[in-house]
Amino acid sequence: MNKVCPCVMLVFAMILTLNAQERAGGAAGTVVDERGKPVASATVFLAGVIGREAPYAITDGEGKFLLKGLPGRWKLLAYKEADDYPRNFFVFFSSPGEDFPVIDIVQEKTVQNVVVRLGQKAGHLKLRVADDSGKSVTASVTFNRPDLTSSRPDVKGYGDYSTSVTDAVAVPAVPLRVTVEADGYEPWHYGGSDWQTKKGLIRIKSGKTIVLGVRLRRTTLSN
């Protein structure tokens, strides 16, 4: 029985892949910031691709992209974390009033002149966490977006975002509640006893950084 040379099979597979890419549909356009200025080196991707890696493209020096994708109706999103534009497919990082383009990708056709506008730049919160003696404490911080959990019950539960406190933490430029917790200590809330009111909301402007000093009290053990 004749055996097929592995190199021939490899070339055949490459040809099939190239043909599939040529037949695939796609979208071409530009990524811009909130002022309408083109953004280079931004990542553009199809939101909602489940069970496989989402197709994506990187914009060139003029903010332009060509994205090959799967046939269907898709929302186009973009981010550039190096410039503080977060991955806004996480609901926590969504900006109020966002309006991303929805396109219909058809095989062998490319949707032209698509404009993807980045959301707001994130703000940053830097926490200095210590105990009553001033000793540094390793803790975690939880952010809650009341605007999501109260006005959008369909995404309730996605308004919280928890992370370890190591350095400045990126947050959306919206009113937030902040809770800091550590083993053996009482939870700390921004706003103190009024943390569940408007006094407990902190808003960090887009592109800005706020530093907060946090003092944790040890949990009182009862017999």
C-alpha positions as a Markdown table, in Angstrom:
| # | Residue | x | y | z |
|---|---|---|---|---|
| 1 | Met | 0.0 | 0.0 | 0.0 |
| 2 | Asn | 1.4 | 3.4 | -1.0 |
| 3 | Lys | 2.0 | 5.8 | 1.8 |
| 4 | Val | 1.4 | 9.5 | 1.3 |
| 5 | Cys | 4.4 | 11.7 | 2.1 |
| 6 | Pro | 3.7 | 13.8 | 5.3 |
| 7 | Cys | 5.0 | 16.9 | 3.6 |
| 8 | Val | 2.3 | 16.4 | 0.9 |
| 9 | Met | -0.4 | 16.1 | 3.5 |
| 10 | Leu | 0.9 | 19.3 | 5.2 |
| 11 | Val | 0.8 | 21.3 | 2.0 |
| 12 | Phe | -2.7 | 20.0 | 1.3 |
| 13 | Ala | -3.9 | 21.0 | 4.8 |
| 14 | Met | -2.4 | 24.5 | 4.3 |
| 15 | Ile | -4.2 | 24.9 | 1.0 |
| 16 | Leu | -7.5 | 23.9 | 2.6 |
| 17 | Thr | -6.9 | 26.4 | 5.4 |
| 18 | Leu | -6.1 | 29.2 | 3.0 |
| 19 | Asn | -9.2 | 28.5 | 0.9 |
| 20 | Ala | -11.4 | 28.5 | 4.0 |
| 21 | Gln | -9.9 | 31.9 | 5.0 |
| 22 | Glu | -10.6 | 33.3 | 1.5 |
| 23 | Arg | -14.2 | 32.1 | 1.7 |
| 24 | Ala | -14.8 | 33.4 | 5.2 |
| 25 | Gly | -16.6 | 36.7 | 5.6 |
| 26 | Gly | -15.4 | 39.5 | 7.7 |
| 27 | Ala | -15.5 | 43.2 | 8.6 |
| 28 | Ala | -13.2 | 46.1 | 7.8 |
| 29 | Gly | -13.1 | 49.5 | 9.5 |
| 30 | Thr | -11.6 | 51.7 | 12.1 |
| 31 | Val | -11.3 | 51.8 | 15.9 |
| 32 | Val | -11.6 | 55.3 | 17.4 |
| 33 | Asp | -11.5 | 56.8 | 20.9 |
| 34 | Glu | -14.2 | 58.9 | 22.6 |
| 35 | Arg | -13.1 | 61.9 | 20.6 |
| 36 | Gly | -13.2 | 60.1 | 17.3 |
| 37 | Lys | -9.4 | 59.8 | 16.9 |
| 38 | Pro | -8.1 | 56.5 | 15.3 |
| 39 | Val | -6.5 | 54.2 | 17.8 |
| 40 | Ala | -3.5 | 52.1 | 16.7 |
| 41 | Ser | -2.7 | 48.6 | 18.2 |
| 42 | Ala | -6.2 | 48.1 | 19.6 |
| 43 | Thr | -7.7 | 44.6 | 19.6 |
| 44 | Val | -11.0 | 44.1 | 17.8 |
| 45 | Phe | -13.1 | 41.0 | 18.3 |
| 46 | Leu | -16.5 | 39.4 | 17.8 |
| 47 | Ala | -18.5 | 39.3 | 21.1 |
| 48 | Gly | -20.5 | 36.2 | 21.8 |
| 49 | Val | -18.4 | 33.5 | 20.1 |
| 50 | Ile | -19.0 | 30.5 | 22.3 |
| 51 | Gly | -17.1 | 27.3 | 22.5 |
| 52 | Arg | -14.1 | 28.5 | 20.4 |
| 53 | Glu | -11.5 | 31.2 | 20.4 |
| 54 | Ala | -13.1 | 34.5 | 19.2 |
| 55 | Pro | -11.7 | 35.8 | 16.0 |
| 56 | Tyr | -9.8 | 39.1 | 16.5 |
| 57 | Ala | -7.7 | 41.6 | 14.7 |
| 58 | Ile | -5.1 | 44.3 | 15.7 |
| 59 | Thr | -5.5 | 47.8 | 14.3 |
| 60 | Asp | -2.7 | 49.3 | 12.2 |
| 61 | Gly | -1.0 | 52.7 | 12.7 |
| 62 | Glu | -4.1 | 54.4 | 11.3 |
| 63 | Gly | -6.5 | 52.5 | 13.5 |
| 64 | Lys | -7.8 | 50.3 | 10.6 |
| 65 | Phe | -8.5 | 46.6 | 10.9 |
| 66 | Leu | -9.6 | 43.6 | 8.8 |
| 67 | Leu | -11.3 | 40.9 | 10.8 |
| 68 | Lys | -12.2 | 37.5 | 9.3 |
| 69 | Gly | -15.1 | 35.9 | 11.1 |
| 70 | Leu | -17.8 | 33.3 | 11.2 |
| 71 | Pro | -21.0 | 33.8 | 9.3 |
| 72 | Gly | -23.8 | 35.2 | 11.6 |
| 73 | Arg | -24.8 | 38.4 | 13.4 |
| 74 | Trp | -22.2 | 39.7 | 15.8 |
| 75 | Lys | -21.4 | 42.6 | 18.0 |
| 76 | Leu | -17.9 | 44.1 | 17.5 |
| 77 | Leu | -16.0 | 45.2 | 20.5 |
| 78 | Ala | -12.5 | 46.7 | 21.0 |
| 79 | Tyr | -10.1 | 47.4 | 23.8 |
| 80 | Lys | -6.5 | 48.6 | 24.4 |
| 81 | Glu | -5.4 | 47.9 | 28.0 |
| 82 | Ala | -2.0 | 49.6 | 27.4 |
| 83 | Asp | -3.9 | 52.9 | 27.2 |
| 84 | Asp | -6.4 | 52.1 | 29.9 |
| 85 | Tyr | -9.3 | 51.0 | 27.6 |
| 86 | Pro | -10.4 | 47.8 | 29.4 |
| 87 | Arg | -11.8 | 44.6 | 28.1 |
| 88 | Asn | -15.4 | 45.8 | 28.2 |
| 89 | Phe | -17.0 | 42.5 | 27.3 |
| 90 | Phe | -17.0 | 42.1 | 31.1 |
| 91 | Val | -20.2 | 43.8 | 32.2 |
| 92 | Phe | -18.3 | 45.4 | 35.1 |
| 93 | Phe | -16.2 | 47.5 | 32.7 |
| 94 | Ser | -19.1 | 48.6 | 30.5 |
| 95 | Ser | -19.6 | 52.3 | 30.1 |
| 96 | Pro | -23.0 | 54.0 | 30.2 |
| 97 | Gly | -24.4 | 54.7 | 26.8 |
| 98 | Glu | -22.1 | 52.4 | 24.9 |
| 99 | Asp | -23.3 | 51.6 | 21.4 |
| 100 | Phe | -21.2 | 49.0 | 19.6 |
| 101 | Pro | -21.8 | 48.1 | 16.0 |
| 102 | Val | -23.7 | 44.9 | 15.2 |
| 103 | Ile | -22.8 | 43.4 | 11.8 |
| 104 | Asp | -24.0 | 40.5 | 9.7 |
| 105 | Ile | -21.1 | 38.5 | 8.4 |
| 106 | Val | -21.8 | 36.6 | 5.2 |
| 107 | Gln | -19.5 | 34.1 | 3.6 |
| 108 | Glu | -17.1 | 35.5 | 1.0 |
| 109 | Lys | -18.2 | 39.1 | 1.8 |
| 110 | Thr | -16.6 | 41.8 | 3.9 |
| 111 | Val | -18.6 | 44.5 | 5.7 |
| 112 | Gln | -16.9 | 47.8 | 4.9 |
| 113 | Asn | -16.4 | 51.1 | 6.9 |
| 114 | Val | -17.3 | 49.7 | 10.3 |
| 115 | Val | -16.5 | 52.2 | 13.1 |
| 116 | Val | -15.8 | 50.7 | 16.6 |
| 117 | Arg | -15.7 | 53.3 | 19.3 |
| 118 | Leu | -13.8 | 52.5 | 22.5 |
| 119 | Gly | -15.5 | 53.0 | 25.8 |
| 120 | Gln | -14.3 | 55.3 | 28.6 |
| 121 | Lys | -10.8 | 54.9 | 29.9 |
| 122 | Ala | -10.6 | 53.2 | 33.2 |
| 123 | Gly | -9.7 | 54.9 | 36.4 |
| 124 | His | -7.3 | 53.4 | 39.0 |
| 125 | Leu | -7.6 | 52.8 | 42.7 |
| 126 | Lys | -4.5 | 52.2 | 44.8 |
| 127 | Leu | -5.1 | 50.9 | 48.3 |
| 128 | Arg | -2.7 | 51.1 | 51.3 |
| 129 | Val | -4.1 | 48.4 | 53.6 |
| 130 | Ala | -2.7 | 48.1 | 57.2 |
| 131 | Asp | -3.9 | 47.1 | 60.6 |
| 132 | Asp | -4.3 | 49.4 | 63.7 |
| 133 | Ser | -0.5 | 49.2 | 64.3 |
| 134 | Gly | 0.3 | 50.3 | 60.8 |
| 135 | Lys | 1.5 | 46.9 | 59.7 |
| 136 | Ser | 0.7 | 46.1 | 56.0 |
| 137 | Val | -2.1 | 43.5 | 55.5 |
| 138 | Thr | -2.7 | 41.3 | 52.5 |
| 139 | Ala | -6.4 | 41.8 | 51.5 |
| 140 | Ser | -8.9 | 41.6 | 48.7 |
| 141 | Val | -11.1 | 44.4 | 47.4 |
| 142 | Thr | -14.6 | 44.0 | 46.1 |
| 143 | Phe | -16.2 | 46.7 | 43.9 |
| 144 | Asn | -20.0 | 46.9 | 43.4 |
| 145 | Arg | -21.8 | 48.9 | 40.7 |
| 146 | Pro | -25.2 | 49.9 | 42.0 |
| 147 | Asp | -26.2 | 51.2 | 38.5 |
| 148 | Leu | -26.0 | 47.6 | 37.2 |
| 149 | Thr | -27.6 | 45.7 | 40.1 |
| 150 | Ser | -30.5 | 48.1 | 40.5 |
| 151 | Ser | -31.4 | 49.2 | 37.0 |
| 152 | Arg | -30.4 | 46.0 | 35.1 |
| 153 | Pro | -31.7 | 43.0 | 37.0 |
| 154 | Asp | -30.8 | 40.8 | 34.0 |
| 155 | Val | -27.1 | 41.2 | 34.9 |
| 156 | Lys | -27.5 | 41.2 | 38.7 |
| 157 | Gly | -24.4 | 39.4 | 40.2 |
| 158 | Tyr | -22.1 | 40.8 | 37.5 |
| 159 | Gly | -21.9 | 44.2 | 39.3 |
| 160 | Asp | -19.4 | 42.8 | 41.7 |
| 161 | Tyr | -15.7 | 42.5 | 40.9 |
| 162 | Ser | -13.2 | 41.1 | 43.4 |
| 163 | Thr | -9.5 | 41.1 | 43.2 |
| 164 | Ser | -6.4 | 40.9 | 45.4 |
| 165 | Val | -4.9 | 44.2 | 46.4 |
| 166 | Thr | -1.4 | 44.3 | 45.1 |
| 167 | Asp | -1.1 | 47.5 | 43.1 |
| 168 | Ala | -3.4 | 50.0 | 41.4 |
| 169 | Val | -6.7 | 48.3 | 40.3 |
| 170 | Ala | -8.4 | 49.4 | 37.1 |
| 171 | Val | -12.1 | 50.3 | 37.6 |
| 172 | Pro | -14.8 | 51.9 | 35.4 |
| 173 | Ala | -15.4 | 55.7 | 35.8 |
| 174 | Val | -18.8 | 55.2 | 37.5 |
| 175 | Pro | -20.0 | 55.4 | 41.1 |
| 176 | Leu | -18.7 | 52.4 | 43.0 |
| 177 | Arg | -19.0 | 50.8 | 46.5 |
| 178 | Val | -15.7 | 49.6 | 47.8 |
| 179 | Thr | -15.2 | 46.8 | 50.4 |
| 180 | Val | -11.8 | 45.6 | 51.7 |
| 181 | Glu | -11.6 | 42.2 | 53.5 |
| 182 | Ala | -8.8 | 40.1 | 55.0 |
| 183 | Asp | -8.8 | 37.0 | 57.2 |
| 184 | Gly | -9.0 | 37.8 | 60.9 |
| 185 | Tyr | -10.2 | 41.4 | 60.3 |
| 186 | Glu | -13.6 | 43.1 | 60.1 |
| 187 | Pro | -14.7 | 44.2 | 56.6 |
| 188 | Trp | -13.9 | 47.8 | 55.7 |
| 189 | His | -16.3 | 49.8 | 53.6 |
| 190 | Tyr | -15.7 | 53.1 | 51.9 |
| 191 | Gly | -18.0 | 55.6 | 53.6 |
| 192 | Gly | -17.9 | 53.9 | 57.0 |
| 193 | Ser | -21.3 | 53.3 | 58.6 |
| 194 | Asp | -22.9 | 55.2 | 55.7 |
| 195 | Trp | -21.4 | 52.9 | 53.1 |
| 196 | Gln | -24.9 | 51.8 | 51.8 |
| 197 | Thr | -25.9 | 55.4 | 51.1 |
| 198 | Lys | -24.7 | 57.9 | 48.6 |
| 199 | Lys | -21.8 | 58.8 | 51.0 |
| 200 | Gly | -20.5 | 55.3 | 50.4 |
| 201 | Leu | -20.0 | 55.8 | 46.6 |
| 202 | Ile | -16.7 | 56.7 | 45.1 |
| 203 | Arg | -16.1 | 57.8 | 41.5 |
| 204 | Ile | -12.7 | 57.8 | 40.0 |
| 205 | Lys | -12.5 | 60.0 | 36.8 |
| 206 | Ser | -11.5 | 58.4 | 33.6 |
| 207 | Gly | -7.7 | 58.1 | 33.3 |
| 208 | Lys | -7.1 | 59.2 | 37.0 |
| 209 | Thr | -5.8 | 57.5 | 40.0 |
| 210 | Ile | -7.0 | 57.8 | 43.6 |
| 211 | Val | -5.0 | 56.5 | 46.6 |
| 212 | Leu | -6.9 | 55.3 | 49.7 |
| 213 | Gly | -5.5 | 54.5 | 53.1 |
| 214 | Val | -7.4 | 51.6 | 54.7 |
| 215 | Arg | -7.0 | 50.6 | 58.4 |
| 216 | Leu | -8.5 | 47.2 | 59.3 |
| 217 | Arg | -9.6 | 46.2 | 62.8 |
| 218 | Arg | -9.1 | 42.7 | 64.0 |
| 219 | Thr | -12.2 | 40.6 | 64.5 |
| 220 | Thr | -13.4 | 40.5 | 68.1 |
| 221 | Leu | -13.6 | 36.9 | 69.2 |
| 222 | Ser | -16.6 | 36.0 | 71.5 |
| 223 | Asn | -16.7 | 33.1 | 73.9 |
